Amino acid sequence: MEEVLWVEKYRPKSIDDCVLPTSLKETFSEMVDKKQIPNLLLSGGPGVGKTTVAKAMLESLNCDYIVINGSMNGNIDTLRNEIKDFASTISFTTTRKFVILDEADYLNAQSTQPALRNFMEEYSKNCGFILTCNFKNRIIDPLHSRCSVVEFKIDKNDKPKLASNFMKRVDYILTSENVEYDKKVVAQMIMNYFPDWRRVINELQRYSVIGEIDVGILSNFGEDNINKLIGFLKNKQFENMRKWVAENEIDTTSLFRKLYDLSSKVMKNTSIPQLAITLADYQYKAAFVADHEINLVACLTELMTDCEFK
């Protein structure tokens, strides 16, 4: 399966290969050079490379490690059994063992996270921990205090360089997979999903099935298509809006950003604050909901009823 998924097949194996701001790359490179990786809490949006960085550092030092997904295997018994079985055994190498706990912010803050604190103390001599999360405020303070917190922040000045570096990575992937593509289209897709590198690669793999990546795949992000949605909201055409959502496979984060950017052009000034509050609310909910289509329809319905369009 890992060879089938491009995100795994082409996952960077070293910090130098990771697409990161210079400050972050220097921080992680120094840890590898000194062979000293503390307990870490890596915080940032989806797809920015938190897990990739964790794996790259540990593989560079030839460390034994396991990955536990907090959103799928986050109950106390699973953590206790997996961590205990792994941390209590002798390492195959001379380096320290590590547990990568992915999506740790999905762990129950009342039960599982406090238990994890105890695991980190009990096995500290033999095993280190690297936690990743999208929302660091959902991680309890005792875990913050036991980790070095690193935020994957991207300054606007770093955006052009990172996008260019990632474009080179995508060029290599598509060429290696013998996929014909339009560079302008790929560049636009990178900017649409920036900085969710994982999403870009997954989308490119999905569209590569047809054998060529051209301007057709950007139709969902086209200005005419977004204007059509705004027209439905303005005229309170709920059924048309609902049909639009069903027919367009569009990333909700990208859509929310587009609506926010267009707000001053299509909405009365008095309604823009309400739009910002509504978008922020549903963007937060998107991290937990089971059905993103229903969540998006609910958000657009609130905008339709609570905001005045020009």
Secondary structure, 3 states (H helix, E strand, C coil): CCCCCHHHHCCCCCHHHCCCCHHHHHHHHHHHHHCCCCCEEEECCCCCCHHHHHHHHHHHCCCCEEEEECCCCCCHHHHHHHHHHHHCCCCCCCCCEEEEEECHHHCCCCCHHHHHHHHHHHCCCCEEEEEEECCHHHCCHHHHHCCEEEECCCCCCCHHHHHHHHHHHHHHHHHHCCCEECHHHHHHHHHHHCCCHHHHHHHHHHHHCCCEECHHHHHHHCHHHHHHHHHHHHCCCHHHHHHHHHHCCCCHHHHHHHHHHHHHHHECHHHHHHHHHHHHHHHHHCCCCCCHHHHHHHHHHHHHHHCCEC
